């Protein structure tokens, strides 16, 4: 795997995670509530995403090297498609976590600011 591809792919994944609003913070059916998310958990999920990106790039390389062998190409492309789905799910989870962390930090800052205003 080329060294220049992985940082580029990570940048693309992180740019795709930029939340477009609070829509990702809403609890969807069947998913656990994201009322409190620690920075450690967010960091853990980002680390997991980095590993998933590396695995997906490896799967893409296998698709490329499978070439014209239909059986190998089918297996490699199926693996790649599955990894891309997993990557999408992980990005969505991190987006929700990021929105939750941002919301909680803004709420904490407001509380601190209000406390400082009352003391002045």
N, C-alpha and C positions, 0 to 999 in steps of 0.2 A: 504494500500500500504506500502510495506516495505521501511524503511528509507534508506537502502543501495542501493536500485535500482535506485532511482532518480538521485543522483550525478553521478552514473556510466553511466546512459543514457545521461545525459547532457554532460559528457566528450566525449562520443562516438559521439554525435551530433556535438560538437565543433571540434573534430578531423576530422570529415567528411567535415567540412566547410573549411579546409585549402585549399586555392586555388592552383591549379596545373599549373597556368599560367594565362595569360591575356584573355584566351578564354571566361571566365565568364563576363568580362567587356564589351564585344562586345554587341551592342544593337541588340536584337532579334526582329523579326517582331511583331508588335503590342504591344511592351512594351515601356514604357517611357524611355527617355534617362537618363543615370546615370552620367552625366558630373560632377555634384557636389552633394556630399552626406556628410551631416554633421555627426560628431561623435555622436551627440544627436540622429539622426535618426537611426544610426547603433545600438546604445545602446537600442533604443526603439524596434527595430526589434529583437534584442537578448532577450529582456525581453518577447516579444511576443512568441518567440521560446520556452523559458522556460515554459511558460504557456501551449503551445501546447504539449510539451513533457509530462507534468503532465497529460493533458487530454488524450493523447495517451496511457500512462501507465495505466490510469484508464479504458480505453476501453479494453486494453489487460487483465486487471483483470476481467472485465465483461465477456470476451470470456472464460477465465479460469473457472469462476464460473458457466457459462451456462452449462458446462459439456456435458451431453448427450441429453439434451432437444433440438431437432432439430430446432424448431421454434425460441427459445431464442438464440441458437447458431448462426443461420443464421443472425438474427438481430444484434447480438453483433459483429460478424465477419465483417459484412458489415460496421458497424460504425467504427470499428478498421481500416479497409482498407481505408475508406475515410479520417480518421485522419492521417494515414501514408502518403497518397497522399498530404494532406495539409502540413505535416511536410517536405516532400521532396521539395515542392514548396517554402516553407519558407527558407529552407537551401540554395536552389539555389539563392534566392533573396539576402540573407545575403552574400553568396560567391561573388556575383557581387558587392555588396556594399563594402565589405572588399577590393576587388581588386581596386575599384575606390578610396577608402580612402587611400590605400597604395600608389597608383600611384600619387595622389595629394600631399601626404606628401613628397614623394621622389622629386617631381617637386619643391615643396616649398623649400626643403633643398638645392637642386641644385641652385636655385635662390639666396638663402641666402649665400651659399658658393661662388658663383660668385661675389656677392656684396662685400664680405669680401676680396676676392682676389684683386679686383680693388682698394680697400682702402689701402692695404698693400704696 
